[in-house]
Amino acid sequence: MATGYLYLLIAIVGEVIATSALKASEGFSRPLPSLVTVVGYGIAFYCLSLTLRTIPVGIAYAIWSGIGIVLISLVGLVAFQQTLDVPALLGIGLILAGVVVINVFSSSVPH
């Protein structure tokens, strides 16, 4: 079980790195960020597939995408000076709240 969450954490980090590099690749015109994008997504999807051995697909994907959205929004803010308005922040807060509700209250999540 804990191994599934470790793989999920690695998948999330890989996806956030890959998405950040995708922005930096400028349409795959810059070789190094393009390579980081491909490798990062490869790691992310491989680790996500390992996660699915112990965590139900809907739960794993909800956590992966929800936390990924929050983290990539922070990366956009810090690294790319992208701003978020109040509705965007509210929506991201609701996504994060959903991930917490799933993990704390759902009997679908193996504890």
C-alpha positions in Angstrom: 0.0 0.0 0.0 2.6 2.5 1.0 4.6 1.6 -2.1 1.5 2.5 -4.2 1.5 6.0 -2.7 5.3 6.3 -3.2 4.9 5.5 -6.9 2.0 8.0 -7.0 4.2 10.7 -5.5 6.9 10.0 -8.1 4.3 10.1 -10.8 3.1 13.5 -9.6 6.6 14.9 -9.4 7.5 13.5 -12.8 4.3 15.0 -14.4 4.9 18.5 -12.8 8.5 18.5 -14.0 7.5 17.4 -17.5 4.7 20.0 -17.7 7.1 22.7 -16.6 9.6 21.6 -19.2 6.9 21.5 -21.8 6.3 25.2 -21.3 10.0 25.8 -21.4 10.5 23.7 -24.6 8.6 26.4 -26.6 6.8 24.0 -28.8 9.6 21.4 -28.7 12.0 23.8 -30.3 14.5 23.7 -27.4 16.2 20.3 -27.2 16.9 20.0 -23.4 13.5 21.0 -22.1 12.0 18.8 -24.8 14.0 15.8 -23.6 13.1 16.6 -20.0 9.4 16.6 -21.1 9.5 13.2 -22.7 11.5 11.6 -19.9 9.4 13.2 -17.2 6.1 12.0 -18.8 7.6 8.6 -19.3 8.5 8.3 -15.6 5.1 9.8 -14.6 3.0 7.3 -16.6 5.2 4.3 -15.7 5.0 5.1 -12.0 1.2 5.8 -12.3 0.8 2.4 -13.9 2.6 0.8 -10.9 0.4 2.8 -8.5 -2.6 1.1 -10.1 -1.5 -2.3 -8.7 -2.7 -1.2 -5.2 -4.8 2.0 -5.6 -8.1 2.0 -7.6 -7.7 3.9 -10.9 -10.3 6.5 -10.2 -8.8 7.4 -6.9 -5.2 7.4 -8.1 -6.1 9.6 -11.1 -8.1 12.0 -8.9 -5.1 12.4 -6.6 -2.6 12.5 -9.4 -4.4 15.1 -11.4 -5.6 17.2 -8.4 -2.3 17.5 -6.8 -0.6 18.0 -10.2 -3.0 20.9 -10.9 -2.2 22.6 -7.6 1.6 22.1 -8.0 1.8 23.2 -11.7 -0.2 26.3 -10.8 2.4 27.1 -8.2 5.2 26.5 -10.7 3.4 28.8 -13.2 3.2 31.5 -10.6 6.8 31.2 -9.4 8.7 30.2 -12.6 6.6 31.8 -15.3 5.1 34.8 -13.5 1.6 33.6 -14.4 -1.1 35.0 -12.2 -4.4 33.5 -11.1 -7.6 35.4 -10.4 -10.0 34.7 -7.6 -12.2 32.2 -9.5 -9.1 30.2 -10.5 -7.8 30.1 -6.9 -11.2 29.1 -5.7 -11.4 26.3 -8.2 -7.9 25.1 -7.3 -8.9 25.2 -3.6 -12.0 23.0 -4.4 -9.8 20.5 -6.3 -7.5 20.3 -3.3 -10.4 19.9 -1.0 -11.7 17.1 -3.1 -8.4 15.2 -2.9 -8.5 15.6 0.9 -12.1 14.4 1.1 -11.3 11.4 -1.0 -8.3 10.4 1.1 -9.8 11.1 4.5 -13.4 10.0 4.1 -13.7 7.6 1.1 -13.9 3.9 1.8 -12.6 3.4 -1.7 -9.1 4.4 -0.7 -7.1 1.7 0.9 -6.0 2.9 4.3 
